[in-house]
Amino acid sequence: MFERLQKKWKVKGWQFVLIIATFAIGGSATGFIGKKLMPIFPIGPTWLWVIVYILLVTLLWPLAVLLVSIPFGQFPFFCKYIKKIGRRMGIGRSGVRSQKSEESHLSTLTSHIAVFASGAGSNAQKIIDHFRSHPSINVSLIVCNNPSAGVLQIANKEGIPVLLIEKERFIRGDAYIKELEEHTIGFIVLAGFLWKIPAALITMYPGKIINIHPALLPKYGGKGMYGKAVHQAVINAGENESGITIHYVDEVYDHGKTIFQARCPVLSSDTAESLAQRIHKLEHEHYSQVIESLLK
């Protein structure tokens, strides 16, 4: 049961423990305070006392868990959790709504991200961590073209749905647009995804697909320029700096409009591996923040 809850809430083990502790302490505090407040109400019949007590603790519980969550560092999670309960009860700014219209309203408030990755998924993990408790941005799907990729293990650990794709349908077919729509995907993030994005997907998501490249575009981009090949090309050219480029995706490899760049030095002693480590730090530091700024 606990494992299912952890996957549903998309939290790590330590955060799950703090959340359960907040529920327990907040619930106990609610019951205690409720009993202390009941003598204020001059109620005779036992059945009426029980009804009033239930109503009172129902009102007190959200406040109690929110207060307890602050020292535990789980306030963002419980804000989101209580809002979700309120929506399910039909409580909103416009009063009671039908379930269908409420889900539609929620979808427009939440940015659902699909992360496309082909490898180990270190950037994907950083993105998931960054948006884990975000009130309006959610990593809703991992899309992968490699059945043995490490990112699939990350998705399983985090409880995030996976869409495993094959090349013919993706490149020359429907590009899995139906599956993306089923997950209400509104923004696509490429994080080490090695296939070219087909025109059908770019047309469906204009200005909504971004990529991170491990060099300062327009240099060292294009077909085949990924991973160590990029870093070795930078070193071979005698460059004194490299970096990352975050850019919009169009029909040409590494060609779309630049959104952000960060730089780092290339040392005379660098190998492709040592330069890659410096580049990875830049990727992990900046990619999630740029995504968030675009979605705001």
N, C-alpha and C positions, 0 to 999 in steps of 0.2 A: 504494500500500500504506500509506504513512504517513498519507495523508488518511483512509483507512478506520479505521486505528487511533485517530487523533485523535477521530473521531466516536464510535467504540465506547467510548473511555474518557471521553468528554465533558469534554475539557480544552481550554484555549486554547493558542495556538501556543507561547508562552513556557514554559508548564508542560509541554507535550509535549516540548520540547527538553531540559528538566531531567530528565524521566522517562527519555528515551532515554539521556542521559548517565549516569544512575544505573544503568540496566541494563548499560551498557558497562563502567563502572568496577567495579561490583559483580561482574560476570562475570569480569573480568580478575583482580580480587583473589581471587576464589574459586579460580580455576585456580592462581594463584601460591601461595596458602596451602596448597592441596591437595598440590602437589608438594613443598613444604617439609615437610609432615607425613608423607608416605608412607614415608620412611626409618625411621620409628618401627616400622612393621610389617615383620617379617622374612618377606617373601613371596618364594617362589622362582619358580613358573611365571608367565610373562608374562600369560597369560589371567586368572589369579587377581588379579594386580596391577591389571589394567585394571578388573576388576569392583569391587575394593575402592576404587579411585580414583573410579570413577563414583558409588559409594555415598557416599563421603566428600564429594565436591563437591556432591552433591544435598543433603546435610545442611548444608553450609556456606553454600550460595547464599542462602537466606532471610536468614540473619544478616548476611551481607555487604551485601546490597542495603539492608536496613533501616538498617545503620550509615551507609552512604554517603548514604542518602536524608535523613538528619537535617540535615547542613549545606546540602543543596540545597532544604530546605523541603518535601520530598515524602513525609515519614514517614506522614501519614494515608493518602495514596494507596496506598503499598506495603503498609501494614497490611491495608487492604481487599483489595488484589490477592492477597496471599499467603493470606489467609483464604479467598478465592474458590477458589484452586487447591487448598487443603486440602479444601474441601467437595466439589470435583469428584473428588478422589481417595478420597472416602468417609471422610475423617478428621474426627471430630467428638467432642463430649462423650459421645455415646452409642455411639461405635464406628462400624462400617461400616453405612451405611443404603442403601436403594435410592435410585435417582436421583429417583424420583417423591416419596418421602417427604422427601428432602433439599430438593427445590425447595419443597415445602410448608412445611417448617421455615423456610427462608430467607424465604419470603413473610411469615410471621408476625413475623419479626425486623425486616423492612424496611418502613418506611412509604412507600408509593408515592403520590405527589402528582400530581393533575391540575390544571394551571393553566388557567383559563378566561380568555380575553382577546379583545378586539375591535379593539384599536388598535395603537399603536406598540410596546407591550410593555416599557416601561421598568421597571415593577414586576416583570414576569415575568423580565427579565434579572437584576435584583438577587436575586430568589429563587433562580434557577438558580446564580448565582455563589456565593450563601451556602451552598447544599447540595452544591456540586460534588464535594467530597471527604468528605462526611459519611458516617460508617460505617453509619447505619441509616435515613436519610431521603433519598429520591431523587425528583427531578422526572421522572416517567416518561411524561408525556403533556401536550401542549399542545392544548387544545380551543378552536376559533375559529369564529365565525360570519361572518367577513368575508374573502373570498378575496384581498383586496388589503391586508390588515392587515400592518403591519411585524413583528408578533410571529411571523409565519410565517417570515420571514427569520432571525429569532433561532433558532427551532426548527431550521431547516435547518443553520445555522452550528454549533449545539450538538449536532447529531445526535440530537435528541429527536423521537420520533414525533408526528405531527399528526393530529388528528381534526377534519375540517372538517364542520360540521353545518349542516343547513337547518331553517328555522323550524317548518314544519308537523310534521315528525317529532319535533322537540325539544319543542315546546310541547304538542302534542295527540297525539303518538304514544308511542313507548316511551322517549323521552328519551335514547336511545343507551346505555342501561344495559348492554346486552350487550357493547358495545365497551369500556366502562369496566371491566367485570369481566375481559375478556380481557387488559387491562393491569394487572390486580390492583390497581386504584385503591382506596385506603382513605380518602382525604382529598381534598377539593376546595377549591381556593383561587380566588376570583374576583379578578381583577386588571384592572379596567377592562373588565369584561364587561357589555354593555348590555341583554341580554335578561333578562326575569324567569325565575327558576328554577322549573320546573314541580313540581307536588305529587309526581309519581311519583319524581322525583330526590331530593326532600327526604325522602320516606318511605324510600327506599333507603339514604340516608346521613343518618340522624338525628344532629344534633349534629356532623356531619363536613363541613359546608360553611360557609366563612367568607367575608366580604367586607370590603373597605376602602372607606370613604366619605370624600370630601374636605370634610367639615364636621363640626361637633359635633352629632351626632344627640341628641335627636330633631328638632332644628332643621334645616331645609333638606334634608330627605329626601323620598323619594317619587318617583313616576313623572315622568320628564323632568328630574329634578335630578341632573345629572351634568356633569362637565367645567366649562367656563367658566360655564355657567348657574348652577351652585352658587356660584361665587366672586362673580359679579355680584350675585346675590341677597343674599349676605352684606354686600357693600359698600353696596348700595342701602338695606339696613336699618340702616346706621350702626353695625354691630357693631364692638366694639373688639378682638375676638379671634375666631379661627377655629381649625381644626385638622383632625385625622383621627379617625375612629371605626372600629375593627375590631370586627365583630360577627358573630354566628351568623346564618345565612340561614333565614328561614321563608317562608311563602306570601305575605307582604306586603312590598312594596318598602321596604328600609332600616328594617326593623321588629324584627329579631331581637335577642336579648339582647346588650348591649354587653360586649365582652371587654376593650377597651383604648381609651384616648383620649390624644392628645397635642395640645398647644395652641401657637399662635403668634399674635403680635399682628397686627391689621389696621391698617395705617398710613393716615393721611389722604390720602397721595399714591398709594395703591394703585390699580392697575387689576386687572381680572380676571386678566390675564397675569402681573403681578408677584406677586399673591397666590398664583396657581397654582404659581409656582416655589418659594415658601416651603412650600407644602403638599406638593409633590413631595419635598422634602428630608425632611420628616417621614415620608412614606410609605416612602421608600427606607431610612431609618434604622431604622424600627421593625417593618415588616411581617414580614420574614423571622424576626426574633427572636421575635415573638409566635407565629408558626407553629411554630417549633422548641419553644418552651415548651409549647404545646398537645400536640404529638406526643410529648414526653418523658413 
